[in-house]
Amino acid sequence: MPLCRMALSGSSTRSWEYECEGACLIDHDERRLLFFCPCDGDQTYRLAALTTLARTWPGWRVEWAYDGLQQIRMAAGHVPEAAARSRPTLKVGEKWCDELVTMTHQGRTWAYLVDSAPEVIGAGPGFLDEDRSAWPTITSCPEKVAAGVHLDLDDRTAGIWTTRTLRGALLDVGERWPGRRWSDWEDRSAEQARRVAGALTVPEPDLAGGLRALAAEFDQHQDVDSATRSASLLLGITGLLTAGARSSGLQVRVHTDNTFTHRPMDLTSDEKALVHAAITSAMTSA
């Protein structure tokens, strides 16, 4: 498998954990691929990627790690680390905000765009009551919404969905929101859409459009630019020199930074054809 080949060729590190934007666990025993990665907050592109992966990993459980790196570490047998609590730094109504918060009460609906749905949970009801009056409301959704939180103030229920990660936001939600029942909707934006129907239209992912975009980007990434080709050549030469020196009994230490650790992955013609076939199959079924 290309992904296994890439993983085995890389170096081991923990120095980037706090900056980690994506990770995966390849569990051969359970035949499980657990991962998360940045998809630019695009429901459509992420759905296309998951649909294609289900075809390129037949017989495996392909699952999204909704709690991010912590979930992957726990699945690998590590003890979860308690996250330090801090006052949320929630941003509302800024141009980069793409996560939807909706509230319903006595037939009325309010909607806002924030930068982090998990931080809404972390804020707790008191923080929201204090600051919500100053939040700019919206009457229509942008084309792309990456996550959402819905609060029903009448029956004291709430739910959250995301195409990113929750970073453990629901682990202690009962303590932060006493008396309210929370639901984890994973990536099901339709749950929020159904609860605000008639007042707000929540965009739905377009699988066919996402598959077209995925196919185009896959081909583009196979056209390695000159800078990456130079890095690949240098990596190859360094590897040959290191192997030769070690075979002569010398101890060699090679310094590698991010440029060298993130090795480009060359796919064989058969592997490229497999991906194209998976995307085509998914398009046919979409």
WORA-V135568 format. One record per residue. N is the residue number from 1. RES is the residue in one letter. PHI is phi in radians with two decimals (NA if undefined). Layout:
# WORA-V135568
{{N & RES & PHI} {N & RES & PHI}}
This chain:
# WORA-V135568
{{1 & M & NA} {2 & P & -1.00} {3 & L & -1.13} {4 & C & -1.11} {5 & R & -1.06} {6 & M & -1.16} {7 & A & -1.09} {8 & L & -1.26} {9 & S & -1.49} {10 & G & -1.50} {11 & S & -1.72} {12 & S & -1.58} {13 & T & -2.69} {14 & R & -2.10} {15 & S & -1.26} {16 & W & -1.89} {17 & E & -0.95} {18 & Y & -1.34} {19 & E & -1.89} {20 & C & -1.18} {21 & E & -1.82} {22 & G & -2.88} {23 & A & -2.82} {24 & C & -2.53} {25 & L & -2.04} {26 & I & -1.83} {27 & D & -1.80} {28 & H & -1.22} {29 & D & -1.14} {30 & E & -1.58} {31 & R & 0.88} {32 & R & -2.29} {33 & L & -1.93} {34 & L & -1.94} {35 & F & -2.71} {36 & F & -2.58} {37 & C & -2.84} {38 & P & -1.31} {39 & C & -2.13} {40 & D & 1.00} {41 & G & 1.10} {42 & D & -1.87} {43 & Q & -0.98} {44 & T & -1.12} {45 & Y & -1.15} {46 & R & -1.13} {47 & L & -1.08} {48 & A & -1.10} {49 & A & -1.12} {50 & L & -1.13} {51 & T & -1.12} {52 & T & -1.22} {53 & L & -1.07} {54 & A & -1.07} {55 & R & -1.58} {56 & T & -1.48} {57 & W & -2.12} {58 & P & -1.11} {59 & G & 1.46} {60 & W & -1.88} {61 & R & -1.51} {62 & V & -1.72} {63 & E & -2.28} {64 & W & -1.51} {65 & A & -1.52} {66 & Y & -1.19} {67 & D & -1.77} {68 & G & 1.17} {69 & L & -1.09} {70 & Q & -1.08} {71 & Q & -1.13} {72 & I & -1.16} {73 & R & -1.11} {74 & M & -1.14} {75 & A & -1.13} {76 & A & -1.54} {77 & G & 1.74} {78 & H & -1.48} {79 & V & -1.32} {80 & P & -1.12} {81 & E & -1.70} {82 & A & -1.17} {83 & A & -1.44} {84 & A & -1.25} {85 & R & -1.50} {86 & S & -2.56} {87 & R & -1.13} {88 & P & -1.05} {89 & T & -1.96} {90 & L & -1.17} {91 & K & -1.85} {92 & V & -2.24} {93 & G & 1.34} {94 & E & -1.34} {95 & K & -1.14} {96 & W & -1.57} {97 & C & -1.24} {98 & D & -2.40} {99 & E & -2.09} {100 & L & -1.72} {101 & V & -2.00} {102 & T & -2.19} {103 & M & -2.38} {104 & T & -2.18} {105 & H & -2.75} {106 & Q & 0.88} {107 & G & 1.49} {108 & R & -1.79} {109 & T & -2.24} {110 & W & -2.10} {111 & A & -2.40} {112 & Y & -2.49} {113 & L & -1.93} {114 & V & -2.19} {115 & D & -1.61} {116 & S & -2.72} {117 & A & -1.11} {118 & P & -1.03} {119 & E & -1.26} {120 & V & -1.11} {121 & I & -1.13} {122 & G & -1.10} {123 & A & -1.18} {124 & G & 1.42} {125 & P & -1.15} {126 & G & -1.11} {127 & F & -1.10} {128 & L & -1.16} {129 & D & -1.10} {130 & E & -1.22} {131 & D & -1.85} {132 & R & -1.11} {133 & S & -1.09} {134 & A & -1.65} {135 & W & -1.33} {136 & P & -1.30} {137 & T & -1.53} {138 & I & -2.17} {139 & T & -2.01} {140 & S & -2.58} {141 & C & -1.56} {142 & P & -1.20} {143 & E & -1.11} {144 & K & -2.08} {145 & V & -2.19} {146 & A & -1.62} {147 & A & -2.85} {148 & G & -2.74} {149 & V & -2.24} {150 & H & -2.15} {151 & L & -2.10} {152 & D & -1.72} {153 & L & -1.33} {154 & D & -1.43} {155 & D & -1.73} {156 & R & 1.00} {157 & T & -2.01} {158 & A & -2.74} {159 & G & -2.68} {160 & I & -2.46} {161 & W & -2.33} {162 & T & -2.76} {163 & T & -1.83} {164 & R & -1.95} {165 & T & -2.33} {166 & L & -1.65} {167 & R & 0.93} {168 & G & 1.32} {169 & A & -1.09} {170 & L & -1.56} {171 & L & -1.10} {172 & D & -2.14} {173 & V & -1.12} {174 & G & -1.12} {175 & E & -1.28} {176 & R & -1.36} {177 & W & -2.18} {178 & P & -1.09} {179 & G & 1.45} {180 & R & -2.07} {181 & R & -1.71} {182 & W & -1.76} {183 & S & -2.08} {184 & D & -1.68} {185 & W & -1.63} {186 & E & 0.91} {187 & D & -1.96} {188 & R & -1.50} {189 & S & -1.12} {190 & A & -1.08} {191 & E & -1.10} {192 & Q & -1.24} {193 & A & -1.01} {194 & R & -1.12} {195 & R & -1.40} {196 & V & -2.08} {197 & A & -0.99} {198 & G & 1.65} {199 & A & -1.88} {200 & L & -2.71} {201 & T & -1.77} {202 & V & -1.58} {203 & P & -1.08} {204 & E & -1.85} {205 & P & -1.17} {206 & D & -1.85} {207 & L & -1.04} {208 & A & -1.07} {209 & G & -1.12} {210 & G & -1.14} {211 & L & -1.15} {212 & R & -1.12} {213 & A & -1.15} {214 & L & -1.10} {215 & A & -1.08} {216 & A & -1.14} {217 & E & -1.23} {218 & F & -1.07} {219 & D & -1.12} {220 & Q & -1.10} {221 & H & -1.26} {222 & Q & -1.36} {223 & D & -1.48} {224 & V & -1.19} {225 & D & -1.33} {226 & S & -1.12} {227 & A & -1.14} {228 & T & -1.21} {229 & R & -1.09} {230 & S & -1.12} {231 & A & -1.11} {232 & S & -1.11} {233 & L & -1.09} {234 & L & -1.12} {235 & L & -1.07} {236 & G & -1.13} {237 & I & -1.11} {238 & T & -1.02} {239 & G & -1.09} {240 & L & -1.14} {241 & L & -1.12} {242 & T & -1.12} {243 & A & -1.08} {244 & G & -1.13} {245 & A & -1.15} {246 & R & -1.20} {247 & S & -1.16} {248 & S & -1.58} {249 & G & 1.59} {250 & L & -1.52} {251 & Q & -1.64} {252 & V & -2.13} {253 & R & -2.11} {254 & V & -1.88} {255 & H & -1.41} {256 & T & -2.25} {257 & D & -1.87} {258 & N & -1.02} {259 & T & -1.05} {260 & F & -1.54} {261 & T & -1.27} {262 & H & -1.44} {263 & R & -1.35} {264 & P & -1.14} {265 & M & -1.88} {266 & D & -1.57} {267 & L & -1.61} {268 & T & -1.32} {269 & S & -1.07} {270 & D & -1.14} {271 & E & -1.18} {272 & K & -1.10} {273 & A & -1.11} {274 & L & -1.09} {275 & V & -1.14} {276 & H & -1.06} {277 & A & -1.15} {278 & A & -1.14} {279 & I & -1.16} {280 & T & -1.09} {281 & S & -1.08} {282 & A & -1.16} {283 & M & -1.09} {284 & T & -1.13} {285 & S & -1.53} {286 & A & -1.18}}
